[in-house]
Amino acid sequence: MTTPTALDTGEARTRLHELTVIDVRTPGEYAAGHLPGALNIPLDRIQSALPDIRDAAHRHDVLVVCASGARSENACKILAENNITTTTLSGGTGAWADSGNELHRPQGSARTVWGMERQVRLTAGALVLLGLVLGALLHPAFQILSAGIAGGLVFSALTHTCGMAAILAKLPYNRPRALDLDRTLAELRSR
């Protein structure tokens, strides 16, 4: 098994021309802005792309990116378990943009989808409020919903995973169309 490493934004910027960049965010997040030349293979589709990523890693170093670094670290672990050497971008696209680097946006992508972290915060907050309101108005047992969400958030922080994000990633606006993923994998094979 190989061990994933990380590049800071300065190192990534100087090496960008020699790297194959894979963005593991949802298609909506990718469309909102990504590193130049990055290919979108969402984290939940990494397993199906293993052969193509392995071939790409034989030709060029692979840099895996996401919004903040958590999903790319998970992707790097999955790839390392499959003997594919990759690197992650420390701080993700957020750090990239904060360092003054340009984010590319696909032509005609006027639709803006909230980042996954923002979607999780909205959903978790709404469910906590719902549990508290229903508990106050109908029956105190509804407060279990709020406690369950709070427990899930603690578990998420401790394990550096997020079940709610995995569920939200399955919503239609967060999913790649099969044709888009096939096109991305074909482009990955040609690099």
Beta strands, then each sheet from edge to edge (+ up, - down):
strand 1: 5-7
strand 2: 19-23
strand 3: 39-40
strand 4: 61-65
strand 5: 87-89
sheet 1: 1+ 5+ 4+ 2+ 3+
end
